[in-house]
Amino acid sequence: MNNAQATAAEEAVSTGTVLGPAFRAGDGPWLYDEDGSAWFDGTSGSGAATLGHQHPAVVAAAATQLNQLVHTGCKLGSQARTGMVRRLGELSPYRTPAVLPAVTGAEAVETALKIARAATGHRAVVGFTHAYHGKTAGALGLTWRAEFKKYSALPSGSVVTASLPDPRTPRHDDPDGITAALAGLTEALDTADRFGGTAAVVLEPIQVTEGLLIVPPPLLDEIARAAHARGALLVLDEIYTGLGRAGRLFTAELMAETPDLTLVGKTLGNGFPVSAVVGERDVVNALPAGVQTSTFSGSPLSCAAASAVLDTIVEQDVPGRARSLGDRLGTDLGKLAARFPWMTAVRTAGALAAFDCVRDGTYDPALSQAVRSAALAARLLLFGGGPEGATVKIVPPALLEERDYRFLMDSLAAAVAQADGSEATPI
């Protein structure tokens, strides 16, 4: 054995920053380290554990499936897969739904773009500033078979970016930003149309990764109408916000126009890798058989877990619980911001909350980091974000008991006071 072989392997740095210790167990909003110390997960496992870690109904369903059938491959069916597809379709906002299972959120995004090109015959795509839709690209460029690439290859420059209003800085003459946003969207669509027509307009109803930037539902409707006027599909990326996290099953509940495709993930598996594209059958099935396959899509194990998640969402009224949590978070964060004026633009949407750290009129990433570092020292796990890197995000599970909520807010209040150099006082 040479020296290289004798050296213990380590994880590649590109995976991302590790927050906190290596955890061995979880329960609801809590993660436990090797010493048994409890840490509050204010990230919900990157937003996936909306029901909390190790939710008993999800664990039981997965355990049962584990002892029956774990894997079939994407071209063989299973009862678990059929059950998940039917349940998700029943809950969706579509009259005759079709569900295309996938594994990751990024895969669902890639799939939706293929569907849009197949359904419309167009090629270009319009997205938005501050969007986050995943990190995959290029694999089909290395794939030999041409029919797999027909709905994927993009001509140079055919992804066009439009602007959305920043809810943190509303304009007095256009408080919802609709007029300015539509003018910019028209220009983007004109550009996209020059690259073979616009296949899809893709957006997140709430841009969570970049700091919880909420798009008003009336603007979503106007974007849908503008897309449809160009023969394009509106694709709503609800991978982070769907299935109760933002206080509703789907953003379509708030809209007059139903999105053509809706993408779900994260909450769908509550920790298991599963995602899906949902839409009307005539739209989804425009993509020919075999063009989108993936070895682990429709995994029986993940689908069994997902069905349990969907049942729990309905039985425990997770959207309603999330709304109540969001209302409480908004009130208490508002009280905290009144004591610390550098906490600006408090915003909530269900079990999602954020604020920005602004000192002397300037976004202050170091102050955001100070809050999160103080929280970490108190065993409260929080992520940052925002276009300026000055946002503190609070993403707890939606199903919190009173003692859990009190720990979250008391620890956050103490962290804010520590970052400010002030004495901590309860909210």
C-alpha positions as CSV (number, residue, x, y, z in Angstrom):
1,M,0.0,0.0,0.0
2,N,1.5,3.4,-1.0
3,N,1.2,6.6,0.9
4,A,-1.7,7.8,-1.2
5,Q,-3.7,4.6,-0.5
6,A,-2.9,4.8,3.2
7,T,-4.3,8.4,3.5
8,A,-7.9,8.6,4.6
9,A,-10.3,10.0,1.9
10,E,-12.0,13.3,2.5
11,E,-15.0,14.9,0.9
12,A,-14.3,17.2,-2.0
13,V,-14.5,20.9,-1.1
14,S,-17.0,21.6,-3.8
15,T,-19.8,19.9,-2.0
16,G,-20.2,23.0,0.1
17,T,-19.6,24.5,3.5
18,V,-20.3,22.2,6.4
19,L,-22.4,23.8,9.1
20,G,-22.1,22.3,12.6
21,P,-20.8,18.8,13.5
22,A,-21.4,15.5,11.9
23,F,-24.9,14.5,13.0
24,R,-26.0,11.0,14.0
25,A,-29.7,11.3,14.6
26,G,-32.7,13.5,14.2
27,D,-36.2,14.1,15.6
28,G,-38.6,16.8,14.4
29,P,-36.6,20.1,14.3
30,W,-33.7,18.6,16.2
31,L,-30.4,17.0,15.1
32,Y,-28.1,15.2,17.5
33,D,-24.4,15.0,17.4
34,E,-22.1,12.2,18.6
35,D,-22.2,13.5,22.2
36,G,-26.0,13.6,22.2
37,S,-26.2,17.4,22.1
38,A,-29.3,18.8,20.4
39,W,-29.1,21.3,17.6
40,F,-32.1,23.1,16.2
41,D,-32.3,22.8,12.4
42,G,-33.4,26.2,11.2
43,T,-32.5,25.1,7.7
44,S,-34.8,22.1,7.6
45,G,-32.2,20.1,5.7
46,S,-32.0,22.7,2.9
47,G,-35.8,23.1,3.0
48,A,-36.7,19.5,2.5
49,A,-37.6,18.4,6.1
50,T,-40.9,20.4,6.2
51,L,-42.4,17.7,8.4
52,G,-39.3,17.5,10.6
53,H,-36.6,14.9,10.7
54,Q,-37.6,11.3,11.0
55,H,-41.3,11.9,10.8
56,P,-42.8,8.7,12.1
57,A,-45.3,8.2,9.2
58,V,-42.7,8.7,6.6
59,V,-40.1,6.5,8.4
60,A,-42.7,3.7,8.8
61,A,-43.7,3.8,5.1
62,A,-40.1,3.8,4.0
63,A,-39.3,0.9,6.4
64,T,-42.2,-1.2,5.1
65,Q,-41.1,-0.5,1.5
66,L,-37.5,-1.3,2.4
67,N,-38.5,-4.8,3.4
68,Q,-40.5,-5.3,0.2
69,L,-38.9,-3.7,-2.8
70,V,-36.2,-1.0,-3.0
71,H,-35.4,-0.6,-6.6
72,T,-36.9,-1.5,-10.0
73,G,-35.1,1.0,-12.4
74,C,-37.1,3.7,-14.2
75,K,-38.6,1.4,-16.9
76,L,-40.2,-1.1,-14.5
77,G,-43.2,-0.1,-12.5
78,S,-44.1,-0.6,-8.8
79,Q,-47.2,-0.2,-6.7
80,A,-45.4,2.5,-4.7
81,R,-44.7,4.5,-7.8
82,T,-48.2,4.2,-9.1
83,G,-49.6,5.3,-5.7
84,M,-47.4,8.4,-5.4
85,V,-48.2,9.5,-9.0
86,R,-51.9,9.2,-8.4
87,R,-51.8,10.9,-5.0
88,L,-49.7,13.8,-6.3
89,G,-52.0,14.2,-9.3
90,E,-55.1,14.2,-7.1
91,L,-53.7,17.1,-5.0
92,S,-52.4,19.1,-8.0
93,P,-54.2,22.0,-9.6
94,Y,-54.7,20.1,-12.9
95,R,-57.9,18.6,-14.2
96,T,-56.3,15.7,-16.1
97,P,-52.9,15.5,-14.5
98,A,-49.8,13.7,-15.6
99,V,-46.8,13.3,-13.3
100,L,-43.3,12.8,-14.5
101,P,-41.2,11.5,-11.6
102,A,-37.5,12.6,-11.2
103,V,-34.9,12.4,-8.5
104,T,-33.5,15.9,-7.9
105,G,-34.9,19.4,-8.3
106,A,-32.4,20.2,-11.0
107,E,-33.5,17.1,-12.9
108,A,-37.1,18.3,-12.7
109,V,-36.1,21.7,-14.1
110,E,-34.2,20.1,-17.0
111,T,-37.2,17.8,-17.7
112,A,-39.7,20.7,-17.7
113,L,-37.5,22.5,-20.3
114,K,-37.6,19.5,-22.5
115,I,-41.4,19.2,-22.1
116,A,-41.8,22.9,-23.0
117,R,-39.8,22.6,-26.2
118,A,-41.7,19.5,-27.2
119,A,-45.1,21.0,-26.5
120,T,-44.4,24.4,-28.1
121,G,-41.9,23.6,-30.9
122,H,-39.9,26.6,-29.6
123,R,-36.4,26.7,-28.3
124,A,-35.6,29.7,-26.1
125,V,-36.2,30.1,-22.4
126,V,-36.8,33.2,-20.3
127,G,-35.7,33.2,-16.6
128,F,-35.3,36.0,-14.0
129,T,-32.7,37.7,-12.0
130,H,-31.9,36.2,-8.6
131,A,-33.3,32.8,-9.8
132,Y,-31.9,29.5,-8.5
133,H,-32.9,26.3,-10.4
134,G,-30.0,23.9,-9.8
135,K,-26.4,23.3,-10.9
136,T,-26.5,20.6,-13.6
137,A,-25.5,21.2,-17.3
138,G,-23.7,19.6,-20.1
139,A,-24.2,15.9,-19.7
140,L,-26.2,15.5,-22.9
141,G,-23.4,17.3,-24.8
142,L,-21.4,14.2,-24.1
143,T,-24.2,11.7,-24.9
144,W,-24.1,10.1,-28.3
145,R,-27.7,9.3,-29.2
146,A,-29.2,12.2,-31.1
147,E,-32.8,11.6,-30.2
148,F,-32.0,12.2,-26.6
149,K,-30.8,15.7,-27.4
150,K,-33.6,16.9,-29.6
151,Y,-35.4,18.9,-26.9
152,S,-32.3,19.9,-24.9
153,A,-29.6,21.5,-27.1
154,L,-29.8,25.3,-26.9
155,P,-28.6,27.7,-29.6
156,S,-26.1,30.2,-28.2
157,G,-27.7,33.1,-26.3
158,S,-31.2,31.6,-26.1
159,V,-31.5,31.8,-22.3
160,V,-32.8,35.3,-21.7
161,T,-33.0,37.0,-18.2
162,A,-35.7,39.4,-17.2
163,S,-36.0,41.4,-14.0
164,L,-38.4,41.0,-11.1
165,P,-39.3,43.7,-8.6
166,D,-37.3,43.6,-5.3
167,P,-39.9,43.3,-2.5
168,R,-37.4,44.8,-0.1
169,T,-37.4,48.2,-1.9
170,P,-40.8,49.0,-3.4
171,R,-41.2,52.0,-5.7
172,H,-43.8,54.5,-4.7
173,D,-45.0,54.9,-8.3
174,D,-45.2,51.1,-8.8
175,P,-45.5,49.5,-5.4
176,D,-45.8,45.9,-6.6
177,G,-43.3,46.5,-9.5
178,I,-45.7,45.1,-12.0
179,T,-45.4,47.8,-14.6
180,A,-41.6,47.8,-14.7
181,A,-41.4,44.0,-14.6
182,L,-43.8,43.6,-17.5
183,A,-41.9,46.1,-19.6
184,G,-38.7,44.1,-19.0
185,L,-40.4,40.8,-19.6
186,T,-41.7,42.1,-23.0
187,E,-38.1,43.0,-24.0
188,A,-36.8,39.6,-22.8
189,L,-39.6,37.8,-24.8
190,D,-38.8,39.8,-27.9
191,T,-35.2,38.7,-27.6
192,A,-36.1,35.0,-26.9
193,D,-38.4,35.0,-29.9
194,R,-35.4,35.8,-32.1
195,F,-33.8,32.5,-31.1
196,G,-36.5,30.2,-32.4
197,G,-39.5,31.3,-30.3
198,T,-40.0,31.2,-26.5
199,A,-40.7,27.7,-25.2
200,A,-41.0,28.6,-21.5
201,V,-40.9,31.3,-18.9
202,V,-39.6,29.8,-15.8
203,L,-39.7,31.3,-12.3
204,E,-39.9,30.6,-8.6
205,P,-43.0,32.2,-6.9
206,I,-40.6,32.9,-4.0
207,Q,-36.9,33.1,-4.6
208,V,-35.9,31.4,-1.4
209,T,-32.2,30.8,-2.1
210,E,-31.5,34.4,-2.9
211,G,-33.2,35.7,0.3
212,L,-36.9,35.0,0.2
213,L,-37.9,37.4,-2.5
214,I,-41.7,37.0,-3.0
215,V,-43.3,37.6,-6.4
216,P,-46.9,39.0,-6.0
217,P,-49.5,36.7,-7.3
218,P,-51.0,39.4,-9.6
219,L,-47.6,39.7,-11.3
220,L,-47.5,35.9,-11.7
221,D,-50.8,36.1,-13.5
222,E,-49.5,38.8,-15.8
223,I,-46.3,36.8,-16.5
224,A,-48.5,33.8,-17.4
225,R,-50.6,35.8,-19.8
226,A,-47.5,37.3,-21.4
227,A,-46.0,33.8,-21.8
228,H,-49.1,32.4,-23.3
229,A,-49.4,35.3,-25.8
230,R,-46.0,34.1,-27.2
231,G,-47.0,30.5,-27.3
232,A,-44.8,29.7,-24.3
233,L,-45.5,27.7,-21.2
234,L,-45.4,29.1,-17.7
235,V,-43.3,26.8,-15.5
236,L,-43.5,27.4,-11.8
237,D,-40.5,26.1,-9.9
238,E,-42.1,25.1,-6.6
239,I,-39.4,22.7,-5.5
240,Y,-38.7,24.8,-2.4
241,T,-42.2,26.4,-1.9
242,G,-44.7,23.7,-2.8
243,L,-46.7,21.2,-0.8
244,G,-47.2,23.3,2.3
245,R,-43.9,24.9,3.0
246,A,-45.1,28.4,1.9
247,G,-48.5,28.0,3.5
248,R,-50.4,26.5,0.6
249,L,-50.2,23.3,-1.4
250,F,-49.5,25.1,-4.7
251,T,-49.1,28.8,-5.6
252,A,-51.7,28.2,-8.3
253,E,-54.2,28.5,-5.4
254,L,-53.4,32.2,-5.4
255,M,-53.5,32.7,-9.1
256,A,-56.2,33.3,-11.7
257,E,-54.0,31.6,-14.4
258,T,-52.9,28.0,-13.8
259,P,-49.2,27.4,-14.5
260,D,-48.7,25.0,-17.4
261,L,-46.1,23.0,-15.4
262,T,-45.4,22.9,-11.7
263,L,-42.2,21.4,-10.3
264,V,-42.1,19.9,-6.8
265,G,-39.3,18.3,-4.8
266,K,-37.8,18.9,-1.3
267,T,-40.9,18.6,0.8
268,L,-42.2,15.8,-1.5
269,G,-39.6,13.4,0.0
270,N,-39.1,15.0,3.4
271,G,-35.5,13.9,3.1
272,F,-35.8,11.1,0.4
273,P,-34.5,12.0,-3.1
274,V,-37.6,12.5,-5.2
275,S,-39.0,15.3,-7.4
276,A,-41.7,15.6,-10.1
277,V,-43.0,17.6,-13.0
278,V,-46.8,18.0,-12.9
279,G,-49.1,19.4,-15.6
280,E,-52.0,18.6,-17.8
281,R,-51.5,15.3,-19.8
282,D,-51.6,16.8,-23.2
283,V,-48.7,19.1,-22.2
284,V,-46.6,16.7,-20.2
285,N,-47.1,13.9,-22.7
286,A,-45.8,16.0,-25.6
287,L,-42.4,14.7,-24.6
288,P,-42.0,11.4,-26.4
289,A,-41.4,8.1,-24.6
290,G,-37.8,7.4,-23.6
291,V,-36.5,11.0,-24.0
292,Q,-36.4,11.6,-20.2
293,T,-35.4,8.6,-18.2
294,S,-33.2,8.3,-15.1
295,T,-32.2,5.1,-13.2
296,F,-33.7,6.1,-9.9
297,S,-36.7,8.1,-11.0
298,G,-39.8,6.6,-9.5
299,S,-37.7,4.7,-6.9
300,P,-40.2,2.5,-4.9
301,L,-38.5,3.5,-1.7
302,S,-38.7,7.3,-2.3
303,C,-42.2,7.0,-3.8
304,A,-43.4,5.2,-0.7
305,A,-42.0,7.9,1.5
306,A,-43.5,10.6,-0.7
307,S,-47.0,9.1,-0.5
308,A,-46.7,9.1,3.3
309,V,-45.6,12.8,3.1
310,L,-48.6,13.7,0.9
311,D,-51.0,12.0,3.2
312,T,-49.4,13.7,6.2
313,I,-49.6,17.1,4.6
314,V,-53.4,16.7,4.2
315,E,-54.1,14.9,7.5
316,Q,-52.1,17.4,9.6
317,D,-53.0,20.5,7.6
318,V,-49.4,21.4,7.0
319,P,-50.2,24.4,4.8
320,G,-52.4,25.8,7.7
321,R,-49.8,25.0,10.3
322,A,-47.2,26.8,8.1
323,R,-49.3,29.9,7.7
324,S,-49.8,30.1,11.5
325,L,-46.1,29.7,12.0
326,G,-45.4,32.4,9.4
327,D,-47.8,34.8,11.1
328,R,-46.1,34.3,14.5
329,L,-42.6,34.5,13.0
330,G,-43.5,37.8,11.3
331,T,-44.9,39.3,14.5
332,D,-41.9,38.2,16.7
333,L,-39.3,39.2,14.1
334,G,-41.0,42.5,13.7
335,K,-40.7,43.1,17.5
336,L,-37.0,42.2,17.3
337,A,-36.4,44.5,14.4
338,A,-38.0,47.3,16.3
339,R,-35.2,46.9,18.9
340,F,-32.4,46.5,16.3
341,P,-33.1,48.9,13.4
342,W,-30.4,47.3,11.3
343,M,-32.7,44.3,10.9
344,T,-34.6,45.4,7.8
345,A,-37.2,44.1,5.4
346,V,-38.6,41.3,7.6
347,R,-40.5,38.9,5.3
348,T,-42.3,35.6,5.9
349,A,-44.2,33.1,3.7
350,G,-45.5,30.1,5.7
351,A,-42.6,28.3,7.3
352,L,-40.1,30.6,5.6
353,A,-38.7,33.8,7.1
354,A,-35.8,36.2,6.4
355,F,-34.5,39.6,7.2
356,D,-31.6,41.7,5.9
357,C,-28.7,43.3,7.8
358,V,-28.3,46.9,6.8
359,R,-26.0,49.3,8.6
360,D,-25.7,53.0,7.7
361,G,-27.8,52.4,4.6
362,T,-25.5,49.6,3.3
363,Y,-26.1,45.9,3.2
364,D,-23.7,44.3,5.7
365,P,-22.7,40.7,5.0
366,A,-20.4,40.6,8.0
367,L,-23.3,41.5,10.3
368,S,-25.4,38.7,8.8
369,Q,-22.4,36.3,9.4
370,A,-22.1,37.5,13.0
371,V,-25.8,36.7,13.7
372,R,-25.4,33.2,12.2
373,S,-22.2,32.6,14.0
374,A,-23.7,33.6,17.4
375,A,-26.7,31.3,16.6
376,L,-24.4,28.4,15.7
377,A,-22.7,28.8,19.1
378,A,-26.1,28.4,20.7
379,R,-26.7,25.3,18.6
380,L,-29.2,27.0,16.2
381,L,-28.4,26.2,12.6
382,L,-29.2,29.0,10.1
383,F,-28.2,29.8,6.5
384,G,-27.5,33.2,5.0
385,G,-28.1,34.4,1.4
386,G,-29.5,37.3,-0.5
387,P,-28.2,39.1,-3.5
388,E,-25.8,41.1,-1.3
389,G,-25.0,38.2,1.1
390,A,-26.6,40.1,3.9
391,T,-29.7,38.1,4.5
392,V,-30.4,35.8,7.5
393,K,-32.9,33.0,6.6
394,I,-35.0,31.1,9.0
395,V,-36.4,27.8,7.6
396,P,-37.7,25.6,10.4
397,P,-40.0,22.6,10.0
398,A,-43.6,23.6,9.8
399,L,-44.7,21.2,12.6
400,L,-43.2,22.9,15.7
401,E,-44.2,22.4,19.3
402,E,-44.3,25.4,21.6
403,R,-41.0,24.5,23.3
404,D,-39.3,24.2,19.9
405,Y,-40.6,27.6,18.8
406,R,-39.4,29.2,22.0
407,F,-35.9,27.8,21.6
408,L,-35.8,29.1,18.0
409,M,-36.9,32.7,18.8
410,D,-35.0,33.0,22.1
411,S,-31.8,31.7,20.5
412,L,-32.3,34.0,17.5
413,A,-33.0,37.0,19.7
414,A,-29.8,36.3,21.7
415,A,-27.8,35.9,18.5
416,V,-29.0,39.2,17.2
417,A,-28.2,41.0,20.4
418,Q,-24.8,39.4,20.5
419,A,-24.1,40.5,16.9
420,D,-25.2,44.0,17.9
421,G,-23.1,44.0,21.1
422,S,-26.2,44.5,23.2
423,E,-27.7,42.6,26.1
424,A,-30.1,39.9,25.2
425,T,-33.8,40.2,26.3
426,P,-36.7,37.8,25.5
427,I,-39.1,38.8,22.8
